[in-house]
Amino acid sequence: MTDLPLTEEEKAQIRERLHALEVEHFDLNDVITRLAADPLQDRLQLQRLKKRKLALKDQIQRLRARLIPDIIA
């Protein structure tokens, strides 16, 4: 990664990707909540969905960090 500031086009692309990831994360959270309420649900599937949700959260945080540069005091 370079220290060059992002262009407006790059920022727009990151925002689009960020929005898509946030929607997927929200939807996945809803699915996990519903599946967790069912005691007969496959626990392995639920565990995989939770791992995917965590991976999405990490990606979202990385993209947000790219949009908001660190301020050096």
ABEGO torsion letter per residue (X at the ends): XBABBBBAAAAAAAAAAAAAAAAAAAAAAAAAAAAAABAABBAAAAAAAAAAAAAAAAAAAAAAAAABBBBBX
